[in-house]
């Protein structure tokens, strides 16, 4: 699969999580950072998206420690929380 198609699929999966909060966190992060990802980062993110939203959100917010396989620079960047769009 070419990079563009792969990114489109990841974008859809990132923005269609099941709850608005997860969509904003995961989808917003994807939109802000995915353009710079390597193929290895995309592999990691695909696996990461298989996890439950509550776990992903807890790891990203630092409420729970992430399992070793998810201790990755992509998750570290997600913890900055400077990517979630806020409407006023």
LUMTI-527105 format. One line per field, with one value per atom (N, C-alpha, C): atom name; x, y, z; residue in one letter. Coordinates in nm, 2 decimals. Example, Ala and Ser with C-alpha at 12.3 -4.5 7.8 and 13.67 -1.06 7.14 Angstrom:
site	c(N,CA,C,N,CA,C)
px	c(1.32,1.23,1.32,1.28,1.37,1.29)
py	c(-0.57,-0.45,-0.33,-0.22,-0.11,0.00)
pz	c(0.78,0.78,0.78,0.71,0.71,0.79)
code	c(A,A,A,S,S,S)
//
This chain:
site	c(N,CA,C,N,CA,C,N,CA,C,N,CA,C,N,CA,C,N,CA,C,N,CA,C,N,CA,C,N,CA,C,N,CA,C,N,CA,C,N,CA,C,N,CA,C,N,CA,C,N,CA,C,N,CA,C,N,CA,C,N,CA,C,N,CA,C,N,CA,C,N,CA,C,N,CA,C,N,CA,C,N,CA,C,N,CA,C,N,CA,C,N,CA,C,N,CA,C,N,CA,C,N,CA,C,N,CA,C,N,CA,C,N,CA,C,N,CA,C,N,CA,C,N,CA,C,N,CA,C,N,CA,C,N,CA,C,N,CA,C,N,CA,C,N,CA,C,N,CA,C,N,CA,C,N,CA,C,N,CA,C,N,CA,C,N,CA,C,N,CA,C,N,CA,C,N,CA,C,N,CA,C,N,CA,C,N,CA,C,N,CA,C,N,CA,C,N,CA,C,N,CA,C,N,CA,C,N,CA,C,N,CA,C,N,CA,C,N,CA,C,N,CA,C,N,CA,C,N,CA,C,N,CA,C,N,CA,C,N,CA,C,N,CA,C,N,CA,C,N,CA,C,N,CA,C,N,CA,C,N,CA,C,N,CA,C,N,CA,C,N,CA,C,N,CA,C,N,CA,C,N,CA,C,N,CA,C,N,CA,C,N,CA,C,N,CA,C,N,CA,C,N,CA,C,N,CA,C)
px	c(0.09,0.00,0.09,0.06,0.14,0.12,0.21,0.21,0.08,0.03,-0.09,-0.21,-0.23,-0.34,-0.34,-0.22,-0.20,-0.23,-0.19,-0.22,-0.37,-0.44,-0.58,-0.65,-0.61,-0.67,-0.65,-0.53,-0.49,-0.57,-0.59,-0.67,-0.81,-0.87,-1.01,-1.02,-0.93,-0.93,-0.90,-0.82,-0.79,-0.91,-0.99,-1.11,-1.24,-1.24,-1.36,-1.34,-1.32,-1.29,-1.41,-1.52,-1.64,-1.68,-1.59,-1.63,-1.57,-1.63,-1.58,-1.45,-1.43,-1.31,-1.19,-1.21,-1.11,-1.08,-1.19,-1.17,-1.08,-1.11,-1.03,-0.89,-0.87,-0.73,-0.65,-0.70,-0.62,-0.63,-0.74,-0.75,-0.68,-0.69,-0.62,-0.47,-0.42,-0.28,-0.24,-0.31,-0.28,-0.27,-0.36,-0.36,-0.24,-0.20,-0.09,0.05,0.06,0.19,0.22,0.12,0.14,0.23,0.23,0.31,0.45,0.50,0.65,0.68,0.59,0.61,0.69,0.77,0.84,0.75,0.79,0.71,0.70,0.81,0.82,0.72,0.71,0.61,0.47,0.44,0.31,0.28,0.38,0.36,0.32,0.39,0.36,0.22,0.19,0.06,-0.06,-0.04,-0.14,-0.17,-0.06,-0.07,-0.14,-0.09,-0.15,-0.30,-0.35,-0.49,-0.57,-0.51,-0.59,-0.62,-0.56,-0.59,-0.72,-0.77,-0.89,-0.87,-0.97,-0.96,-0.93,-0.99,-0.97,-0.82,-0.76,-0.62,-0.53,-0.56,-0.48,-0.49,-0.61,-0.62,-0.55,-0.56,-0.49,-0.34,-0.29,-0.14,-0.10,-0.18,-0.15,-0.15,-0.25,-0.26,-0.17,-0.10,-0.01,-0.08,-0.20,-0.28,-0.24,-0.20,-0.15,-0.02,0.07,0.19,0.16,0.22,0.20,0.28,0.23,0.31,0.43,0.53,0.66,0.66,0.57,0.56,0.51,0.44,0.39,0.47,0.58,0.67,0.75,0.70,0.75,0.75,0.84,0.84,0.70,0.62,0.49,0.40,0.40,0.32,0.38,0.51,0.57,0.53,0.52,0.47,0.33,0.25,0.11,0.08,0.17,0.15,0.16,0.21,0.22,0.08,-0.02,-0.15,-0.16,-0.08,-0.09,-0.15,-0.23,-0.28,-0.43,-0.50,-0.64,-0.71,-0.79,-0.86,-0.96,-0.97,-1.06,-1.15,-1.28,-1.37,-1.42,-1.45,-1.50,-1.63)
py	c(-0.12,0.00,0.12,0.22,0.34,0.43,0.52,0.60,0.69,0.74,0.83,0.75,0.63,0.55,0.50,0.47,0.43,0.54,0.66,0.78,0.81,0.79,0.82,0.72,0.59,0.49,0.52,0.56,0.59,0.72,0.81,0.93,0.89,0.81,0.77,0.70,0.60,0.53,0.62,0.72,0.82,0.91,0.94,1.03,0.96,0.83,0.75,0.65,0.70,0.61,0.57,0.65,0.61,0.71,0.79,0.90,1.03,1.14,1.27,1.31,1.27,1.30,1.23,1.10,1.02,1.07,1.10,1.16,1.28,1.37,1.50,1.47,1.38,1.36,1.28,1.17,1.09,1.15,1.19,1.25,1.38,1.46,1.59,1.57,1.47,1.44,1.39,1.30,1.25,1.37,1.46,1.57,1.66,1.68,1.77,1.71,1.58,1.52,1.41,1.36,1.24,1.27,1.39,1.42,1.39,1.40,1.38,1.24,1.15,1.01,0.93,0.84,0.74,0.62,0.53,0.41,0.33,0.33,0.27,0.33,0.47,0.54,0.50,0.49,0.45,0.30,0.21,0.08,0.08,0.16,0.17,0.22,0.33,0.39,0.30,0.22,0.12,0.02,-0.02,-0.12,-0.04,0.08,0.16,0.18,0.20,0.22,0.10,-0.02,-0.14,-0.14,-0.06,-0.05,0.02,0.00,0.07,0.22,0.30,0.44,0.49,0.42,0.46,0.44,0.34,0.31,0.42,0.44,0.54,0.67,0.71,0.84,0.85,0.74,0.74,0.75,0.68,0.68,0.82,0.88,1.01,1.12,1.11,1.21,1.18,1.07,1.03,0.98,0.94,0.89,0.75,0.67,0.54,0.53,0.44,0.42,0.34,0.37,0.29,0.16,0.05,-0.07,-0.05,-0.13,-0.11,-0.10,-0.18,-0.17,-0.04,0.04,0.17,0.29,0.26,0.37,0.41,0.50,0.54,0.69,0.74,0.89,0.95,0.87,0.92,0.94,0.85,0.87,0.98,0.99,1.10,1.24,1.25,1.38,1.40,1.29,1.30,1.36,1.33,1.38,1.53,1.60,1.74,1.81,1.74,1.79,1.93,1.96,2.10,2.09,1.99,1.96,1.95,1.95,1.93,2.06,2.06,2.19,2.23,2.35,2.40,2.51,2.49,2.59,2.67,2.80,2.89,2.93)
pz	c(0.00,0.00,0.00,-0.08,-0.09,0.04,0.06,0.18,0.19,0.08,0.08,0.12,0.07,0.10,0.25,0.29,0.43,0.53,0.50,0.58,0.58,0.47,0.47,0.55,0.55,0.64,0.79,0.82,0.96,1.00,0.91,0.95,0.98,0.90,0.92,1.06,1.08,1.21,1.33,1.31,1.42,1.45,1.35,1.37,1.40,1.39,1.41,1.52,1.64,1.76,1.83,1.83,1.91,2.01,2.05,2.14,2.09,2.12,2.07,2.13,2.26,2.33,2.26,2.24,2.17,2.03,1.96,1.82,1.82,1.91,1.92,1.96,2.06,2.10,2.00,1.95,1.86,1.72,1.67,1.54,1.53,1.63,1.64,1.64,1.71,1.71,1.57,1.51,1.38,1.28,1.28,1.19,1.21,1.33,1.36,1.33,1.34,1.34,1.23,1.17,1.08,0.96,0.91,0.79,0.81,0.93,0.96,0.99,1.00,1.05,0.94,1.00,0.91,0.90,0.81,0.80,0.93,1.01,1.14,1.23,1.23,1.32,1.28,1.15,1.10,1.15,1.14,1.19,1.34,1.41,1.56,1.58,1.51,1.53,1.49,1.38,1.35,1.46,1.52,1.64,1.75,1.78,1.89,1.88,1.75,1.73,1.76,1.78,1.81,1.96,2.04,2.18,2.21,2.33,2.37,2.39,2.36,2.37,2.51,2.61,2.75,2.79,2.74,2.76,2.69,2.57,2.49,2.56,2.59,2.66,2.79,2.87,3.00,2.98,2.88,2.86,2.81,2.72,2.66,2.77,2.86,2.97,3.09,3.09,3.19,3.32,3.31,3.42,3.45,3.35,3.37,3.29,3.34,3.26,3.14,3.03,2.90,2.91,2.86,2.85,2.76,2.79,2.72,2.57,2.51,2.36,2.31,2.40,2.35,2.41,2.47,2.52,2.40,2.32,2.19,2.17,2.09,2.07,2.03,1.95,1.91,2.03,2.12,2.25,2.33,2.34,2.41,2.36,2.23,2.17,2.19,2.20,2.22,2.36,2.45,2.59,2.61,2.51,2.51,2.51,2.45,2.44,2.38,2.28,2.22,2.08,2.06,1.92,1.92,2.03,2.03,1.99,1.89,1.85,1.95,1.98,2.08,2.01,2.02,1.96,2.07,2.05,2.15,2.12)
code	c(X,X,X,X,X,X,X,X,X,X,X,X,X,X,X,X,X,X,X,X,X,X,X,X,X,X,X,X,X,X,X,X,X,X,X,X,X,X,X,X,X,X,X,X,X,X,X,X,X,X,X,X,X,X,X,X,X,X,X,X,X,X,X,X,X,X,X,X,X,X,X,X,X,X,X,X,X,X,X,X,X,X,X,X,X,X,X,X,X,X,X,X,X,X,X,X,X,X,X,X,X,X,X,X,X,X,X,X,X,X,X,X,X,X,X,X,X,X,X,X,X,X,X,X,X,X,X,X,X,X,X,X,X,X,X,X,X,X,X,X,X,X,X,X,X,X,X,X,X,X,X,X,X,X,X,X,X,X,X,X,X,X,X,X,X,X,X,X,X,X,X,X,X,X,X,X,X,X,X,X,X,X,X,X,X,X,X,X,X,X,X,X,X,X,X,X,X,X,X,X,X,X,X,X,X,X,X,X,X,X,X,X,X,X,X,X,X,X,X,X,X,X,X,X,X,X,X,X,X,X,X,X,X,X,X,X,X,X,X,X,X,X,X,X,X,X,X,X,X,X,X,X,X,X,X,X,X,X,X,X,X,X,X,X)
//
